[in-house]
Amino acid sequence: MPDPSPDRPPDWQPLPPPTIPWVPPSGAEPPASPSDRPPTTRLRWPRERWLLPVAGLAAAVLAIAFLPDLLRLFGGPPTPPPGSPSAAVATATPDATPRSTPSASPSGSDAVAARIAEVLAQVPPIRGLQPKKEVPLRLIDRATFQQQLAVELAKENPPEVLAATTRLWERLGLLPPGSDLQKLSLELLGASAIGVYFPDRDEMAVIDAAARLRPLDRLTIAHEYTHALQDQHFGLDELPVDDPAEGDRGLAQLAMVEGDATQLMFEWAQEHLTPLELLSIGVGALDPEQQALLERMPPILQRQLAFPYLEGQAFIADVQATGGWRAVDRLWAAPPLSTEQVLHPEKYRAGEKPVDVEVPAAVAALGGGWKEALQDTLGEVNIGVWLAQGQAAGAAPGASEGWAGDRVASYEGPNGSWGISWRTAWDSPADAAEFRTSAATVLTQLRSQTRLIAGGREVTVLLASDAAVLGVLAGLED
């Protein structure tokens, strides 16, 4: 096992490695050691990159959302989709291994390691992917994880990009004025995460589980080990999501990654947890501190936290229903291109791609001292959050459906002046009209200069610090 890296906290200590040996397929050669691999680009999730290393963090969101499904298992496991590798064992009795809580003694550590190895052995037959190499798993405390999370967040999110995103979201009303997106992210993830897979290190970790191994910890290990198998077979660093200007596509592909692991997690629970253990996960997820933490987070962060797991799992289940896990494997060669395709799997199957939308080059027209702070695509999920701000005042729910494409550019100039040009495209004039009506309701609640320009299937939303900037941006739309 490699020594800790220089940026790893000194108390990052491993258990005896409870790993599974590499089992080569017939005629295959063992994979190269890490030092023999060609250099690759690290996976960078645009804007939402901080979600990836904490794939188990949504335990509260998941368990509450899926508690009815978990409780249905009391009556016996459902029939898996046709072609699923788990079909042959779907009616297996629950794991009868005693559920004792290990002590903190060496014998207790051995018991924890044995239970971890047990989970790791159970995942590949369900997912249909055999491990190609060992994956170290470490048990760490929360303080250690929070230190590492801060390092990862800073590494993958340049301060200037994070600051520009914060200002854009504030001006759109998605964040309260004076928000610190980095601080909010660290608070949300640092307090609620229960597991992590590090693609760049090929390592897993479970947080605050050293003295015992709860059903929730075992569930998390199953989830995280699925990420390790994904990485070994498909390459997490090969997904084309490293462009910070393609946030919607990055979130869609994150939903594929997390949905895959979440679907596996539930199938694993179906086979290897007792009804009482399932119930304990659901009850534990009702922790009032966790609920309070989620509730005080801005809706945009709540949505981006839940979407990859909830809608991601539903997307994977839809794909799996037509061809089992092999159909899910094929997704990795053609990942979803938008959150719309995840929300509406029929659009993925039909090959309905997002429309390319361009915003006008505005810097020269705005004059000296101006710059473009960022460009991005918000997509159906984020637009749905934005429109929800106006629902109490009459915005239509579901007005983000019919999305075809969008592009937003944020401009910043002298003396705190700023402007936003956001072009959207829709499937039909009726969809565009519905969005325009709902967007108008939201804009009345923002303290800025605003204008809507509509025509056919397109709607442009303009926001600015003052009327002069708004006039320049509107002039570019003529």
Salt bridges, closest charged atoms under 4 A:
ASP7 OD2 - LYS155 NZ 3.46
ASP7 OD1 - ARG201 NH2 3.96
ASP69 OD1 - ARG72 NH2 1.93
ASP95 OD2 - ARG115 NH2 3.91
ASP95 OD2 - ARG218 NH2 3.39
GLU118 OE1 - ARG115 NE 2.75
GLU152 OE1 - ARG42 NH2 3.33
GLU152 OE1 - ARG49 NH2 3.65
GLU152 OE2 - LYS155 NZ 3.97
GLU152 OE2 - ARG201 NH2 3.77
GLU156 OE2 - ARG42 NH1 2.59
GLU156 OE1 - ARG44 NE 3.59
GLU187 OE2 - ARG296 NH2 2.65
ASP200 OD2 - ARG42 NH2 3.40
ASP202 OD2 - ARG37 NH1 3.00
ASP202 OD2 - LYS133 NZ 2.74
GLU203 OE1 - ARG8 NH2 3.40
GLU203 OE2 - ARG138 NH2 3.14
ASP208 OD2 - ARG142 NE 3.28
ASP217 OD2 - ARG212 NH1 3.20
ASP217 OD1 - ARG214 NH2 2.90
GLU246 OE2 - ARG407 NH1 3.70
GLU258 OE1 - HIS223 NE2 2.90
GLU258 OE1 - HIS227 NE2 2.97
ASP260 OD2 - ARG127 NH2 2.91
GLU271 OE1 - HIS272 NE2 3.75
GLU277 OE2 - ARG99 NE 2.19
GLU277 OE2 - ARG218 NH1 3.26
GLU311 OE2 - ARG303 NH2 3.03
ASP318 OD2 - ARG349 NH1 2.32
ASP329 OD1 - ARG127 NH1 2.83
ASP329 OD2 - ARG326 NH2 2.43
GLU340 OE2 - LYS347 NZ 2.91
GLU346 OE2 - HIS344 ND1 3.90
GLU352 OE2 - LYS347 NZ 3.69
ASP376 OD2 - ARG47 NH2 3.26
GLU380 OE2 - HIS344 NE2 2.93
GLU412 OE2 - ARG167 NE 2.55
GLU412 OE2 - ARG171 NH1 3.17
ASP427 OD2 - LYS347 NZ 3.19
GLU477 OE1 - ARG423 NH2 3.04
